[in-house]
Amino acid sequence: MITSRRFERRLVPAVIASVVVLLSFASVAQATERISVLNGFNGPVNAISEPDSNGTRYFGGDFTLFRPWDTGYGALVEASSGDVNSTFPKVNAPVYATASDGSGGFYIGGLFSCIGPNISGNCDGVDDVPRNYAAHINADGSVDPSWNPNLNNVVLALAVSGSNVYLGGYFTTAGGESRIRAAAVTTAGTLTGWNPNLNDGVSAIAVLDSTVYLGGYFTTAGGVPTTRNRAAAVTTSGTGTLTDWNPNPNGIVWAIGVLDSTVYLGGEFTTAGGQSRSRAAAVNATTGVATSWNPNLNSGVRAIAVLGSTVYLGGFFTTAGAGPTTRNYAAAVTTSGTGTLTDWNPNLNSTVFAIGVSGSNVYLGGWFNTVGGTTRNYAAAVDDTNGTPTSWNPNLGSGVSAIGVLGSTVYLGGSFATIGGTTRNRAAALDTDGTLTDWNPNLNDRVSAISVLGSTVYLGGSFTTVGAGATPRNYAAAVTTAGTLTSWNPNLNNSVNAIGVLGSTIYLGGWFTCIG
C-alpha cells in the first residue's frame, strides 16, 4: 500500500501538485481494494486507473506476466510444448540444484524447507511435507517419504551416481551427523559415511567412475585438512579418500563437467592445471594437469554441459575464443585440441546459470529475457546446431538456476514462483469481468502512476522505452486506449511517481528536476 508519507517525500512542493496527488491517491486505494481478488499479476501493481467509458481499468507496476501458474520455486515442464505439470508439488524457497532419478522423478536441493500443494503456511506433515534443503520428488508428484537428508544449510550442487546421491553446499550436518559441506545419501535414504570435510562452500559436483569431483569456494579438504584450492577429487568409497588430483585454480569453480578422462571446469579463475586459463579449463581426470583446451572467456562461467564432442558453456561472459568472438552469455566449444568455437550462438541478453541437453535441444536457464531477439523469460530451448530458439516457452516470472532433463520432461528450479501466463511488461488493461485485453504498451521498467483522459492513457514511472520497437520515452508516455504510442513526450530526467489530469492539463510529480 502506498502511504501519504511516501508521496510527501517525493513530490515537488507545489500546491497544485499536492491537490492532484491526494485525488490520485484516493482512487488508487479504492481501486486496489476492488481488484485484490484477481491475484493475476506476477509482480507488484503500483497504479490502477479509474474505469474508462467502457469500464476498462489500466494497471501499472513491476509485473511481467498476467495470471501465471503459481508453481513455487520448482516446476515440471513438458520438454516440447512447455506445458506445466500442475500436479507436481510446489517448493517454498529457491531451488539451486536438480538431478533426474532416472525414473521420472527428480532430486532437488536449495534453500527450501517445505514441499507440497499449498506451502502458504506451516508444513502440516500431511499435504505439505517438511524437507530441509534437499528432497526427492517421485514421478507421480509425491514426496519420497524415505529420502530425507535433513541438512542444516543450503544445497548448491547435486549429482546422482549409481545408488548414491552426492550433495554439496554450505551445510555442516546431515541427519544430525557432522557432514562438512558435502555428503552422500543412498537412493534408499540412508546417510553414508562419505565426508570430504571442506572448509568452505561446494558449488559443483560431478562423478566419474569411482571419483567425485568437487568445485567451489573451499581451500582445504580431507579429514586432515590438505590444501585444495577450489577443486578437489575424493573417492566414492568409505569416508571419501582425498586423491592427488589438484588443478589448483586461482578463483571460484562454479561448474564441472566430465567426459572420459577429462574434467571440464568453469568459474572465475584465470589459471588452472598449471596454465593460464580464462574462466574455463579442461584438466586430466587423474593428474589435474591442464590440456590444451582453452575457450578463453572474458567473464565467469556458471554452467557446463558436455555432450559428445561439444562443451556447452553459460555464464556472465560476452566473448569467447582466441579472436575474441562475441558470444553473449552462452557458447559451444569442441572438445578437441584447443577447443574450436562453434557457430552455436543463442545470443542472450543476460546471464545463463543452468544448461541441460536432450536430443537436439539445449535447455538454458538464467536471468535473460530474450534469446536471439525473441522473448524468452528466464528459460529457453534452442537448437543444438545454431542456437535458434524453439517454440518451447514456459515463460517464468523470475530466474532459473537449475535444469534437469529426462526424456519428455524438464525440471526447472530457481527464484521464480510463477510460470506461464500472458506477457504484459509493466502495463496491462482488464475489462470489467477481469479479462485481459490486447492493450500492451510493453515498457522496459516500472510504472508507478496512471491516469486516463478520454481515449489516452498517461503513464509515469522508471521506464525509458515503450512498445515492441523500444521507442524512447523517458519516465512518462501516453498511449491510446487502442494501444498506439502517441507523440506526447515530456522527456524527463528522472522517475515519475504521480500523474493527475485536470481539464486538458497533465500534472506530473516525482524525482525529476528537468522536463523537455
C-alpha positions in Angstrom: 0.0 0.0 0.0 1.4 3.5 -0.9 1.4 5.8 2.1 0.9 9.6 2.1 4.3 10.0 3.7 5.9 8.5 0.6 4.1 11.0 -1.6 5.0 13.9 0.7 8.7 13.0 0.5 8.9 12.5 -3.3 6.7 15.2 -4.8 7.5 18.7 -5.8 6.2 21.2 -3.1 3.7 22.9 -5.3 0.1 23.4 -4.1 -1.5 22.2 -7.3 0.7 19.0 -7.2 -0.4 18.3 -3.7 -4.1 18.5 -4.7 -3.6 16.2 -7.7 -1.7 13.7 -5.6 -4.4 13.5 -2.9 -7.0 12.8 -5.6 -4.9 10.2 -7.3 -4.1 8.5 -4.0 -7.7 8.1 -3.1 -8.5 6.5 -6.5 -5.6 4.1 -6.2 -6.6 2.9 -2.7 -10.1 2.4 -3.8 -9.2 0.5 -7.0 -6.7 -1.7 -5.1 -9.4 -2.9 -2.8 -11.6 -3.8 -5.8 -9.0 -5.7 -7.7 -7.3 -7.6 -4.9 -9.4 -10.7 -5.5 -7.9 -11.2 -9.0 -4.3 -12.0 -7.9 -3.5 -12.1 -11.6 0.0 -10.5 -11.9 3.3 -12.0 -11.1 4.7 -8.7 -9.5 3.5 -5.6 -7.7 0.8 -3.4 -9.1 1.7 0.2 -8.3 -1.1 2.1 -10.0 -4.7 1.5 -11.1 -6.8 3.9 -13.1 -10.5 4.6 -12.6 -12.5 2.8 -15.3 -12.8 4.4 -18.7 -16.0 4.9 -20.6 -16.1 1.1 -21.4 -15.4 0.1 -17.8 -11.8 -0.9 -18.5 -9.1 -0.3 -15.9 -5.4 0.3 -16.7 -2.7 -1.2 -14.4 0.9 -0.3 -14.0 3.6 -1.9 -11.9 6.6 -4.2 -11.8 4.8 -7.3 -13.3 5.8 -9.1 -16.5 3.0 -11.8 -16.7 -0.7 -12.0 -16.2 -2.3 -15.0 -14.4 0.6 -17.3 -14.5 0.6 -20.7 -12.7 1.6 -20.5 -9.1 4.3 -23.1 -9.0 6.5 -22.3 -6.1 10.2 -22.3 -6.9 10.3 -25.5 -8.9 8.2 -26.8 -11.9 8.0 -29.8 -14.1 7.6 -28.8 -17.7 6.9 -30.8 -20.9 10.1 -30.9 -23.0 8.5 -30.0 -26.3 5.3 -28.0 -25.6 6.4 -26.2 -22.4 3.2 -27.1 -20.7 3.3 -27.1 -16.9 2.6 -30.3 -14.9 0.2 -28.8 -12.4 0.2 -31.9 -10.2 3.9 -31.6 -9.4 4.4 -30.2 -5.8 5.5 -26.7 -5.0 8.6 -25.7 -3.1 8.6 -22.8 -0.7 12.1 -21.3 -1.5 14.6 -21.3 -4.3 15.9 -24.5 -5.9 19.6 -24.3 -6.9 20.3 -27.9 -8.0 18.4 -30.8 -9.5 19.2 -34.2 -11.0 16.9 -36.9 -12.5 16.4 -40.1 -10.6 16.1 -42.0 -13.9 12.5 -43.0 -13.3 10.6 -39.8 -14.0 11.3 -38.1 -10.6 13.9 -35.6 -9.5 16.3 -35.0 -6.6 16.4 -31.3 -5.7 18.5 -29.1 -3.5 18.3 -25.4 -2.4 17.0 -23.1 0.3 13.6 -24.7 0.8 12.1 -26.2 4.0 8.7 -27.4 2.7 7.2 -29.2 -0.3 3.6 -29.7 -1.2 0.4 -28.3 -2.9 -0.1 -25.4 -0.5 3.2 -24.2 1.2 1.5 -20.9 2.1 1.5 -21.6 5.9 3.3 -24.1 8.2 4.1 -27.5 6.8 1.4 -29.8 8.1 3.2 -33.0 7.5 0.3 -34.4 5.5 -0.2 -32.5 2.3 2.8 -30.2 2.9 5.9 -32.2 3.8 8.9 -30.7 5.7 12.2 -31.1 3.8 15.2 -29.1 4.8 17.3 -28.1 1.8 17.1 -31.4 -0.1 14.3 -33.7 -1.3 13.3 -36.4 -3.7 10.1 -36.0 -5.7 8.7 -39.2 -7.3 7.5 -39.4 -10.8 3.8 -39.3 -9.6 4.5 -36.0 -7.8 4.6 -37.4 -4.3 7.5 -36.5 -1.9 9.6 -39.6 -1.2 8.9 -40.4 2.5 12.1 -42.3 3.0 14.6 -39.8 1.5 15.2 -37.0 3.9 18.9 -35.9 4.5 17.6 -33.1 6.8 20.5 -30.8 6.3 21.2 -27.6 8.3 22.0 -25.3 5.4 21.7 -24.6 1.7 22.5 -27.1 -1.1 24.1 -25.7 -4.2 25.1 -28.8 -6.1 23.8 -32.3 -6.5 24.8 -35.4 -8.6 23.4 -38.9 -8.8 25.7 -41.9 -9.4 24.5 -45.5 -9.1 22.8 -45.9 -5.7 24.2 -42.7 -4.2 23.2 -39.0 -4.3 26.0 -36.6 -3.7 25.2 -33.2 -2.2 27.3 -30.1 -1.8 26.7 -26.6 -0.3 27.2 -24.8 3.0 25.6 -27.4 5.4 27.6 -28.8 8.3 25.2 -31.6 9.4 23.1 -34.2 7.7 20.6 -36.2 9.6 22.1 -34.8 12.8 25.6 -36.1 12.0 28.6 -34.0 11.0 29.0 -33.6 7.2 31.1 -30.6 6.3 29.8 -29.0 3.0 29.5 -32.4 1.2 27.6 -35.6 1.9 26.3 -38.8 0.2 22.9 -40.3 0.7 21.8 -43.6 -0.8 18.8 -43.5 -3.1 17.0 -45.5 -0.3 17.6 -42.6 2.0 20.5 -43.8 4.2 23.3 -41.4 5.0 26.7 -42.9 4.2 30.0 -42.3 5.9 31.3 -40.3 3.0 32.6 -37.0 4.4 35.2 -35.0 2.4 35.2 -32.3 5.1 35.8 -29.0 3.2 36.4 -25.7 4.8 34.1 -23.6 2.6 31.1 -24.0 0.2 30.8 -26.5 -2.6 29.0 -25.2 -5.7 29.7 -28.0 -8.2 29.8 -31.8 -8.2 30.5 -34.4 -10.9 31.1 -38.1 -10.7 33.3 -40.2 -13.0 33.6 -43.9 -12.2 34.8 -44.2 -8.6 35.8 -40.5 -8.2 33.7 -37.5 -7.1 35.0 -34.1 -8.4 34.1 -31.1 -6.3 34.4 -27.4 -7.1 33.5 -24.3 -5.1 34.9 -21.8 -2.6 37.0 -24.1 -0.4 40.7 -24.1 0.1 41.2 -27.2 2.2 39.7 -30.8 2.0 40.1 -34.1 3.8 39.9 -35.4 7.3 43.4 -34.0 7.9 43.0 -30.6 6.2 45.0 -30.6 3.0 45.3 -27.6 0.6 42.9 -27.9 -2.3 42.1 -24.5 -3.8 38.5 -24.6 -5.1 38.8 -28.0 -6.7 39.3 -31.5 -5.2 38.7 -35.2 -6.0 37.5 -37.7 -3.5 37.0 -41.5 -3.9 33.4 -42.7 -3.6 34.4 -45.5 -1.1 34.3 -45.3 2.6 34.6 -41.8 4.1 36.0 -40.5 0.9 39.7 -40.5 0.4 41.2 -37.3 -0.9 43.2 -38.1 -4.1 46.3 -36.3 -5.5 44.2 -34.6 -8.2 44.9 -30.9 -7.7 44.3 -28.5 -10.6 44.7 -25.6 -8.2 42.5 -22.9 -9.9 43.1 -19.4 -8.6 39.4 -18.5 -8.4 36.0 -19.9 -7.6 34.8 -23.0 -9.5 31.1 -22.9 -10.2 30.6 -25.7 -12.7 32.1 -29.1 -13.5 31.6 -31.5 -16.4 33.3 -34.8 -17.0 33.8 -36.9 -20.2 36.1 -39.9 -20.4 39.4 -38.9 -18.9 38.8 -35.2 -18.9 37.3 -32.9 -16.3 35.9 -29.5 -17.5 36.0 -26.6 -15.0 34.1 -23.3 -15.2 34.2 -20.3 -12.8 36.1 -17.1 -12.1 39.7 -18.4 -12.3 42.4 -17.2 -14.7 44.8 -20.1 -14.0 44.1 -23.8 -13.6 46.2 -27.0 -14.0 49.4 -25.1 -14.1 48.4 -23.0 -17.1 46.8 -19.6 -17.9 43.1 -20.4 -18.5 40.4 -17.7 -18.5 37.3 -18.9 -16.7 37.2 -22.4 -18.3 39.7 -25.2 -18.4 40.0 -28.9 -19.2 42.3 -31.0 -16.9 43.3 -34.6 -16.8 41.0 -36.6 -14.6 43.9 -38.2 -12.8 46.7 -35.7 -12.7 44.8 -32.4 -12.7 47.2 -31.1 -15.4 45.6 -28.7 -17.9 45.1 -29.9 -21.5 45.5 -27.5 -24.5 41.7 -26.8 -24.4 41.2 -23.1 -23.8 37.9 -21.3 -24.7 39.2 -18.0 -23.3 36.0 -16.4 -21.9 36.0 -12.7 -20.8 33.9 -13.3 -17.7 32.7 -16.0 -15.4 31.3 -19.5 -16.4 28.3 -20.7 -14.3 27.2 -23.8 -16.2 28.7 -26.6 -18.2 27.2 -29.4 -20.2 29.2 -31.9 -22.2 27.6 -33.9 -25.0 29.7 -35.9 -27.5 32.3 -33.7 -29.0 30.8 -30.4 -27.7 31.0 -28.5 -24.5 28.2 -26.0 -23.9 29.1 -23.1 -21.6 26.8 -20.5 -19.9 27.6 -17.6 -17.6 28.4 -13.9 -17.5 30.8 -13.7 -20.5 30.2 -11.8 -23.7 33.2 -13.0 -25.8 34.9 -16.4 -26.4 37.7 -17.8 -28.4 41.1 -16.6 -29.4 39.5 -13.8 -31.6 37.8 -13.0 -29.3 34.4 -13.5 -30.9 31.1 -12.2 -29.5 29.1 -14.8 -27.6 26.6 -13.3 -25.2 26.2 -15.4 -22.1 26.4 -18.8 -23.9 28.8 -20.6 -26.2 29.7 -24.0 -27.6 33.3 -25.3 -28.0 34.5 -28.5 -29.4 36.3 -30.9 -27.1 39.2 -31.5 -29.5 42.5 -29.6 -29.4 42.4 -26.1 -28.1 38.6 -26.0 -28.3 37.2 -24.5 -31.5 34.4 -22.1 -31.0 31.3 -23.4 -33.0 28.6 -21.4 -34.8 26.2 -22.1 -32.0 25.1 -18.7 -30.7 21.8 -18.2 -28.8 22.8 -14.5 -28.2 21.0 -13.9 -24.9 20.6 -10.5 -23.2 21.7 -11.7 -19.7 23.3 -14.4 -17.6 22.9 -18.1 -18.0 23.0 -20.2 -14.8 21.9 -23.6 -16.0 22.2 -25.8 -19.1 20.6 -29.2 -19.9 20.9 -31.1 -23.2 18.4 -33.6 -24.6 18.2 -34.8 -28.2 18.7 -31.8 -30.5 17.7 -29.3 -27.8 19.8 -27.3 -25.4 17.8 -26.0 -22.5 19.0 -22.8 -20.9 18.0 -21.1 -17.6 19.1 -17.9 -16.1 18.2 -14.2 -15.9 17.7 -13.4 -19.6 14.5 -12.2 -21.2 15.5 -12.6 -24.9 17.2 -15.3 -27.0 18.3 -14.3 -30.5 16.0 -11.3 -30.2 13.0 -13.5 -29.3 11.3 -13.0 -26.0 12.0 -15.9 -23.6 11.7 -15.1 -19.9 14.3 -16.9 -17.9 14.2 -20.3 -19.7 14.5 -21.3 -23.3 15.2 -24.3 -25.6 17.5 -23.7 -28.5 18.6 -25.8 -31.4 21.9 -27.6 -30.7 23.5 -26.6 -34.0 23.0 -22.9 -34.4 21.3 -21.8 -31.1 18.0 -20.7 -32.7 15.2 -20.7 -30.1 12.5 -23.4 -30.5 8.8 -22.8 -29.7 9.3 -24.1 -26.1 8.5 -21.2 -23.9 7.5 -21.8 -20.2 7.6 -18.0 -19.6 8.7 -17.8 -16.0 8.3 -15.0 -13.5 12.0 -14.9 -12.4 15.4 -16.5 -12.7 16.3 -20.2 -13.2 19.3 -21.7 -11.5 18.8 -25.5 -12.1 17.7 -27.6 -15.0 17.2 -31.4 -15.0 16.2 -33.2 -18.2 14.7 -36.7 -18.5 13.1 -37.8 -21.7 9.9 -35.8 -22.3 10.2 -33.7 -19.1 12.3 -30.8 -17.9 12.5 -29.9 -14.2 13.2 -26.2 -13.6 14.4 -24.8 -10.3 15.2 -21.2 -9.3 13.9 -18.0 -7.8 10.7 -17.9 -9.8 7.3 -18.6 -8.1 5.2 -18.4 -11.3 5.3 -19.9 -14.7 3.3 -19.5 -17.9 0.7 -16.8 -18.4 0.4 -13.9 -20.9 3.3 -11.4 -21.2 2.4 -7.9 -20.1 5.5 -5.8 -19.3 4.6 -3.3 -16.5 1.3 -2.2 -18.0 -2.0 -4.0 -18.8 -5.7 -3.5 -19.1 -8.6 -5.6 -17.8 -12.2 -5.5 -18.8 -15.0 -5.3 -16.2 -15.1 -9.1 -15.9 -11.3 -9.3 -15.3 -10.5 -10.4 -18.8 -7.1 -9.3 -20.1 -7.4 -7.0 -23.1 -5.0 -6.7 -26.1 -3.7 -3.4 -24.8 0.1 -3.9 -24.4 2.4 -0.8 -24.2 5.4 -3.1 -23.3 7.5 -0.8 -21.1 11.1 -1.7 -20.1 10.8 -0.7 -16.4 8.4 0.1 -13.6 5.1 2.0 -14.0 4.2 3.9 -10.8 1.3 6.1 -12.0 -1.6 6.0 -14.5 -4.3 8.4 -15.4 -6.8 8.3 -18.3 -8.2 11.2 -20.2 -10.7 10.4 -23.0 -9.0 7.8 -25.2 -5.5 8.4 -23.9 -3.7 6.6 -21.0 -0.9 8.6 -19.4 1.9 6.6 -17.8 4.7 7.6 -15.4 7.4 5.6 -13.8 11.0 4.4 -14.1 10.8 3.3 -17.8 12.8 4.7 -20.7 11.3 2.8 -23.7 7.8 1.9 -24.8 6.5 -0.6 -27.4 7.9 -3.6 -29.2 10.3 -1.2 -31.1 11.6 0.2 -27.8 10.8 3.8 -28.7 12.4 6.2 -26.2 10.1 7.8 -23.7 11.9 8.9 -20.6 9.8 8.3 -17.5 6.4 9.4 -19.0 4.4 8.4 -22.0 0.9 8.5 -23.5 -0.7 5.5 -25.2 -4.1 5.4 -26.8 -6.7 3.0 -25.4 -6.3 1.2 -28.7 -2.6 0.7 -27.8 -0.8 3.2 -30.1 2.0 5.2 -28.6 1.3 9.0 -29.1 3.8 11.8 -29.8 3.3 13.2 -26.3 6.8 13.2 -24.7 7.7 15.3 -21.7 11.2 13.7 -21.7 12.1 14.0 -18.0 15.5 13.3 -16.4 14.2 11.1 -13.6 11.3 9.0 -12.5 7.6 10.0 -12.2 5.6 8.8 -9.2 2.3 10.5 -9.7 0.1 11.7 -12.5 -3.1 13.8 -12.3 -5.4 15.1 -15.0 -7.3 18.4 -14.7 -9.1 19.6 -17.8 -6.6 19.4 -20.6 -3.5 19.6 -18.4 -1.4 16.7 -17.2 0.3 17.2 -13.8 3.5 15.1 -13.0 5.3 14.6 -9.7 8.4 12.6 -9.0 12.2 12.7 -8.7 12.8 14.8 -11.9 14.4 18.2 -12.0 14.3 18.8 -15.7 11.5 18.3 -18.3 11.6 18.7 -22.1 
